[in-house]
Amino acid sequence: MKRKLFSIFFFFLLSVLSFSAKVNDVRFSNNKFSINLNAADGECLVSADEESRLIYIEIQNLDSSSFEKFSRNLELDIRGSNLFEDVIIDKSKDSVSLTLQVAPKVSYTMDATNNKIELNLQRTSKNKHLIVIDPGHGGKDPGAARGSVVEKKIVLAVGTYLRDELSKDFNVIMTRDSDFFVVLSERPKIGNKNKAALFVSVHANAAENKSANGVEVFYFSKKSSPYAERIANFENSIGEKYGDSSDKIIQISGELAYKKNQENSIRLAKKVVENIADRLSMRNGGVHGANFAVLRGFNGTGVLIELGFVSNSYDAEILIDPSSQLKMAEEIAKSIRDYLTRW
């Protein structure tokens, strides 16, 4: 009986040892991070979020000898490479997890199986994110205008300054770079076709009430306040005015992507409106959600910036001043850099 119990125990122990994951080697050198291991399905979890540049690796059911491979020196070596903005190695009872945030201007490729995880990193001259700048209106469509204060001219100037500023670190495309008309439905398509990480539509506002003033930033939402809905309806009506119905611009992202894009857009919008208002001493008109067709059609993070009111004398002076236009562009660029490189 004792022999039988011992045999059962020995078989059970052997089974546990046989099915424990084992890390044979962990190396970080020459811009390459690799883990050689033996793991069963489900014991090695790897995920990556390109937008936030986060990589998560978890190895479960590890044998005791594997833990020493993930030493403090390894963590210091990874940090010292400046290829990562943050490194967290967490060791629990029988698992190890690594959270790695790749630094800006570093590209990577990753290959992961149950036997090997390999991460190859390379410094680049620019952040890999692509940004679309969309100066509103243009050509036969002047946008909002009060005398010599014309929206299409203002937003093209700010958009051009913004392109020049962002091009130092990112790849940038403009929907228009001179005074020509682009139909509403084509604007988000440019972003989707080029797999842009960000879509920034630049506009200027107007109102019958000349005291209305300030900078406002909008994001796509299927629900909106009456005020935000009026702004969206006006911008969407441009399509109908020039024979391009906004109704054909459909929401192409699913509900999960819609919610994630909305959260990200709100985060960026808050930075933009605060930075412009502070730098230019303008009223902070806040962040609003509305059903803008140009944002609805883009599959990603997108904002529509109303730089100020052409109908307000204080705002108008700022909007037509080249030095102020440059400052606005600098603050938008600062907000985008902060958004894309620090969260």
C-alpha positions in Angstrom: 0.0 0.0 0.0 2.8 2.4 0.9 4.6 1.6 -2.3 1.4 2.3 -4.3 0.9 5.7 -2.5 4.5 6.6 -3.1 4.2 5.7 -6.8 1.1 7.9 -7.1 2.9 10.8 -5.3 6.0 10.4 -7.5 3.9 10.4 -10.7 2.0 13.5 -9.5 5.3 15.3 -8.7 6.8 14.3 -12.0 3.7 15.6 -13.8 3.9 18.9 -12.0 7.6 19.3 -12.8 7.0 18.2 -16.4 4.4 20.8 -17.0 6.1 23.8 -15.3 7.3 26.4 -17.7 11.1 26.8 -17.7 13.1 29.8 -18.8 16.4 28.7 -20.3 18.0 32.1 -21.0 17.2 35.8 -20.9 19.4 38.2 -22.9 19.5 41.9 -23.6 22.3 43.0 -26.0 22.7 44.9 -29.3 19.2 46.3 -29.2 17.7 42.8 -28.9 15.8 41.4 -25.9 15.1 37.7 -26.0 13.7 35.0 -23.7 14.3 31.3 -24.5 11.8 29.1 -22.7 9.8 25.9 -22.7 6.1 26.7 -22.0 2.8 25.0 -22.7 -0.1 26.8 -24.4 -1.5 29.5 -22.1 1.6 29.7 -19.9 3.1 32.6 -21.9 1.1 35.7 -22.5 2.3 38.5 -24.8 0.4 41.6 -25.8 1.3 45.0 -27.3 -0.4 48.3 -27.8 1.3 50.2 -30.6 -0.4 53.5 -29.8 0.8 53.7 -26.2 4.0 51.7 -27.1 3.4 49.3 -24.2 4.5 45.6 -24.3 3.3 43.2 -21.7 4.9 39.7 -21.2 3.7 37.2 -18.5 5.1 33.7 -18.0 3.1 31.6 -15.7 3.6 28.3 -13.8 7.4 28.9 -13.7 9.8 26.5 -12.1 11.9 27.9 -9.2 15.2 28.0 -11.2 13.8 30.4 -13.7 13.3 33.4 -11.4 17.0 34.1 -11.1 17.2 34.8 -14.8 15.1 38.0 -14.2 17.7 39.8 -12.1 18.0 43.4 -11.0 21.0 43.7 -13.3 18.8 42.7 -16.2 16.3 45.5 -15.3 19.2 48.0 -15.0 20.6 47.0 -18.4 17.3 47.5 -20.1 16.7 50.8 -18.4 20.2 52.0 -19.3 19.8 51.4 -23.0 17.4 54.4 -23.3 15.3 52.2 -25.7 12.6 52.0 -23.1 10.8 54.8 -21.3 9.7 52.5 -18.4 10.5 49.0 -17.3 8.7 47.0 -14.6 9.6 43.4 -13.7 7.3 41.8 -11.2 7.9 38.4 -9.7 5.2 36.6 -7.8 4.9 33.1 -6.4 5.1 31.2 -9.7 5.0 33.8 -12.5 7.0 36.7 -13.9 5.6 39.7 -15.7 7.4 42.4 -17.7 5.8 45.7 -18.6 8.0 47.6 -21.2 7.2 51.0 -22.6 9.2 51.6 -25.8 10.7 55.1 -26.0 9.7 57.6 -28.6 11.6 57.4 -31.9 12.3 53.7 -31.3 10.7 51.2 -33.6 10.4 47.5 -32.9 9.4 44.1 -34.2 8.4 41.2 -32.0 8.2 37.4 -32.5 6.6 35.4 -29.8 6.0 31.6 -29.4 6.0 29.1 -26.5 9.7 28.6 -27.0 11.0 32.1 -27.7 10.1 35.7 -27.3 12.3 38.1 -29.3 12.1 41.8 -29.4 14.3 43.7 -31.9 14.5 47.5 -31.4 15.9 50.2 -33.6 16.3 54.0 -33.2 14.6 56.1 -35.8 14.8 59.8 -36.7 11.1 60.2 -36.3 8.3 58.8 -34.2 6.5 56.2 -36.3 3.1 57.8 -35.6 1.5 59.4 -38.7 -0.7 62.5 -38.1 -3.2 64.0 -40.5 -3.8 67.7 -40.3 -7.1 68.8 -41.9 -7.4 72.6 -42.4 -11.2 73.0 -42.9 -13.0 74.5 -45.9 -10.8 75.9 -48.7 -11.2 77.0 -52.4 -14.8 77.8 -53.2 -15.7 77.3 -49.5 -14.5 80.2 -47.4 -15.9 78.9 -44.1 -16.8 81.5 -41.5 -16.0 85.0 -42.6 -16.3 88.6 -41.3 -14.8 91.0 -43.7 -11.1 90.3 -44.1 -11.2 87.7 -41.4 -11.7 84.5 -43.3 -11.7 81.0 -41.8 -10.1 79.1 -44.7 -7.1 81.4 -44.7 -6.6 81.3 -40.9 -6.8 77.5 -40.6 -4.5 76.9 -43.5 -1.9 79.2 -41.9 -2.2 77.5 -38.6 -2.3 74.0 -40.2 0.9 74.8 -42.2 2.7 76.0 -39.0 1.5 72.9 -37.3 2.8 70.6 -40.0 6.2 72.2 -39.9 6.3 71.8 -36.1 5.1 68.2 -36.0 7.3 67.1 -38.9 10.3 67.4 -36.6 9.2 64.3 -34.8 6.4 62.7 -36.7 5.2 61.8 -40.2 2.6 64.3 -41.3 0.0 64.5 -44.1 -2.3 67.5 -44.8 -5.7 67.1 -46.4 -4.9 70.4 -48.2 -1.7 72.5 -48.3 -3.0 75.4 -50.3 -6.3 77.1 -51.2 -8.3 74.3 -52.8 -11.5 72.6 -51.9 -11.6 69.0 -50.5 -15.0 67.4 -50.2 -16.0 66.5 -46.7 -16.2 62.7 -47.2 -12.6 62.6 -48.6 -11.0 64.1 -45.6 -11.3 61.2 -43.1 -10.6 58.7 -46.0 -7.1 60.3 -46.3 -6.5 59.4 -42.6 -7.8 55.9 -42.9 -6.0 55.1 -46.2 -2.7 56.1 -44.6 -3.5 54.3 -41.3 -3.0 57.6 -39.4 -2.7 57.5 -35.6 -4.3 60.9 -35.2 -6.7 63.2 -37.2 -6.7 66.9 -36.4 -9.3 69.1 -38.1 -8.6 72.8 -37.7 -11.5 75.4 -37.9 -12.6 78.8 -36.7 -16.0 79.6 -35.3 -18.6 82.4 -35.8 -21.8 83.5 -34.1 -24.5 86.1 -34.4 -23.7 87.1 -30.9 -20.5 89.1 -31.2 -19.6 88.6 -27.6 -19.2 84.8 -28.1 -15.5 84.0 -27.9 -12.9 81.5 -27.0 -11.2 78.3 -28.2 -13.2 75.1 -28.1 -12.2 71.5 -29.0 -14.7 68.8 -30.2 -14.5 65.0 -30.4 -16.8 62.5 -32.1 -19.8 61.5 -30.0 -23.2 60.1 -30.9 -24.7 62.1 -28.1 -24.2 65.9 -27.7 -25.4 69.0 -26.0 -27.7 71.3 -28.0 -24.9 73.8 -28.4 -22.4 71.2 -29.7 -25.1 69.8 -32.0 -25.6 73.2 -33.6 -21.8 73.5 -34.3 -21.7 70.0 -35.8 -24.8 70.6 -37.9 -23.2 73.7 -39.4 -20.0 72.0 -40.2 -21.8 68.9 -41.6 -24.0 71.1 -43.8 -21.0 72.2 -45.8 -21.1 68.8 -47.5 -24.7 69.3 -48.6 -24.0 72.8 -49.7 -21.3 71.6 -52.2 -23.1 68.3 -53.2 -21.4 65.9 -50.8 -23.9 64.6 -48.3 -22.5 64.0 -44.8 -25.0 61.1 -44.4 -22.8 58.8 -46.5 -19.9 59.3 -44.0 -20.5 56.4 -41.7 -19.0 55.3 -38.4 -16.6 52.5 -39.4 -15.3 51.5 -36.0 -17.1 49.0 -33.8 -18.5 49.9 -30.3 -15.3 48.9 -28.4 -13.1 50.9 -30.8 -15.5 53.8 -30.7 -15.3 54.0 -26.9 -11.5 53.7 -26.9 -11.2 56.4 -29.6 -13.5 58.6 -27.7 -11.6 58.3 -24.5 -8.3 59.0 -26.3 -9.8 62.0 -28.2 -11.1 63.5 -25.0 -7.7 63.2 -23.4 -6.0 65.0 -26.3 -8.8 67.6 -26.6 -8.4 68.7 -23.0 -4.7 69.3 -23.5 -5.2 71.3 -26.7 -7.9 73.6 -25.3 -6.0 74.3 -22.1 -2.7 75.0 -23.8 -4.1 77.3 -26.4 -6.2 79.2 -24.0 -3.3 79.7 -21.5 -0.8 80.7 -24.2 -3.0 83.1 -26.1 -5.0 84.5 -23.1 -8.2 83.3 -24.7 -11.4 82.0 -23.0 -11.3 78.3 -22.5 -14.6 77.2 -24.1 -14.1 73.6 -23.0 -14.3 70.2 -24.6 -17.5 69.0 -26.3 -18.7 65.8 -27.9 -20.8 66.0 -31.1 -21.6 64.0 -34.3 -19.1 65.7 -36.7 -19.1 63.8 -40.0 -15.4 64.5 -40.6 -14.5 62.8 -37.2 -17.2 60.1 -37.5 -15.6 58.8 -40.7 -12.1 58.5 -39.2 -11.1 55.2 -37.5 -9.0 56.5 -34.7 -8.3 59.3 -32.3 -9.6 62.6 -33.8 -10.3 66.1 -32.6 -11.8 69.2 -34.3 -10.4 72.5 -33.0 -12.3 75.7 -33.2 -9.5 78.2 -32.7 -11.7 81.2 -31.9 -14.6 83.3 -33.2 -14.0 85.4 -36.3 -17.1 87.3 -35.3 -15.5 88.5 -32.0 -13.1 91.5 -32.2 -10.8 90.2 -29.6 -10.5 86.7 -31.1 -10.3 88.0 -34.6 -7.2 90.1 -33.8 -5.5 86.9 -32.5 -6.7 84.7 -35.4 -5.3 86.9 -38.2 -2.0 87.7 -36.5 0.8 85.4 -37.9 2.8 85.3 -34.6 -0.4 84.2 -32.8 -1.1 81.6 -35.5 2.4 80.2 -34.9 1.8 80.1 -31.1 -1.5 78.2 -31.6 0.3 75.7 -33.8 3.1 75.3 -31.2 0.5 74.6 -28.5 -1.4 72.1 -30.6 1.9 70.3 -31.4 3.0 70.4 -27.7 -0.4 68.8 -26.8 0.0 66.1 -29.5 3.6 65.3 -28.4 2.5 65.0 -24.8 -0.4 62.8 -25.8 1.6 60.4 -28.1 4.8 60.1 -26.1 3.8 60.2 -22.4 0.9 57.9 -21.8 
